[in-house]
Amino acid sequence: MKQTTYLIGVLILGLSIVLSAFILSNSSSKSTSKENESQMTNSTPDLMTTTQLANYLQISEQALENIILRDDSERAELSSYDTYRFVPYLKINDEKRFMKVEIDEWLKYLNDHNYR
């Protein structure tokens, strides 16, 4: 009887160790994947250069410049237009800068209106 009690105790202890190791490894892998996601999201700055935006959009810088040139020429001919119809950018010291939030809105607009 005493031997059976010891055996059951050891079995319960072993199971609890295995279970807790599984729970800990599962929760640490989830936190690692969340950290990787946040690092990827945070790697894109809020204010981007042309090069950074081209990388963000996964297109060449030349393709981005062509889009901007086409947008600027179309915009010059219009008296009014939807805010996100064209690539939104700022000029700071004669250099174009792109706000990530505005670019994301522009992409949503293009997707909703099937432009380009």
C-alpha positions in Angstrom: 0.0 0.0 0.0 2.8 2.4 0.9 4.6 1.6 -2.3 1.5 2.3 -4.4 1.1 5.7 -2.7 4.7 6.6 -3.5 4.3 5.5 -7.1 1.1 7.6 -7.5 2.8 10.6 -5.9 5.8 10.3 -8.2 3.5 9.9 -11.2 1.5 13.1 -10.3 4.7 15.0 -9.7 6.2 13.9 -13.1 3.0 14.9 -14.9 2.9 18.3 -13.2 6.5 19.0 -14.2 5.9 18.0 -17.9 2.7 20.0 -18.0 4.3 23.2 -16.5 7.2 22.9 -18.9 4.8 22.7 -21.8 2.8 25.7 -20.6 6.0 27.8 -20.1 7.4 26.9 -23.5 4.1 27.7 -25.2 3.7 31.1 -23.5 7.4 32.1 -24.2 7.0 31.3 -27.9 3.9 33.4 -28.1 5.6 36.4 -26.5 8.6 35.9 -28.8 6.3 36.1 -31.9 4.6 39.2 -30.5 8.0 40.8 -30.0 9.0 40.0 -33.5 5.7 41.5 -34.9 6.1 44.7 -32.9 9.8 45.0 -34.1 8.7 44.6 -37.7 5.9 47.2 -37.2 8.2 49.6 -35.4 11.0 49.3 -38.0 9.0 51.5 -40.3 9.4 55.1 -39.2 6.4 57.5 -38.9 8.0 59.9 -41.3 9.7 58.2 -44.3 12.1 59.3 -47.1 11.5 58.3 -50.7 13.8 55.3 -50.3 12.1 54.2 -47.1 8.6 54.5 -48.7 9.8 52.6 -51.8 10.9 49.8 -49.4 7.7 50.0 -47.5 5.6 49.7 -50.7 8.1 47.0 -52.1 8.6 48.9 -55.3 11.6 50.6 -56.9 12.4 54.2 -56.2 12.0 55.0 -59.9 8.5 53.5 -59.8 7.6 55.7 -56.8 9.0 58.8 -58.5 6.9 58.0 -61.6 3.8 57.7 -59.5 4.5 61.0 -57.8 5.2 62.8 -61.1 2.0 61.4 -62.6 0.0 62.4 -59.5 1.5 65.9 -59.5 0.6 66.5 -63.2 -2.9 65.2 -62.7 -3.4 67.2 -59.5 -2.3 70.4 -61.3 -5.1 70.0 -63.8 -7.8 69.6 -61.1 -9.5 72.2 -59.0 -10.7 69.7 -56.4 -10.1 66.0 -55.7 -10.4 63.4 -53.0 -7.7 63.8 -50.3 -6.2 60.4 -50.8 -6.4 60.1 -54.6 -2.8 61.1 -54.9 0.3 60.1 -52.9 0.3 62.3 -49.8 3.7 63.9 -49.0 5.3 66.9 -47.4 8.2 68.9 -48.7 10.8 69.7 -46.1 13.9 71.5 -47.3 13.1 70.5 -50.9 12.9 66.8 -50.0 9.8 64.7 -50.0 8.7 63.1 -46.7 5.9 60.7 -46.3 3.8 60.1 -43.2 3.2 56.4 -42.6 -0.4 57.0 -41.4 -1.2 59.1 -44.5 0.4 56.5 -46.8 -1.7 53.7 -45.2 -4.8 55.8 -45.7 -3.8 56.4 -49.4 -3.4 52.6 -49.8 -6.8 52.0 -48.4 -8.3 54.6 -50.7 -6.6 53.0 -53.7 -7.8 49.6 -52.7 -11.4 50.8 -52.2 -11.5 52.7 -55.5 -9.4 50.3 -57.6 -7.1 53.0 -58.8 -3.9 52.3 -60.7 
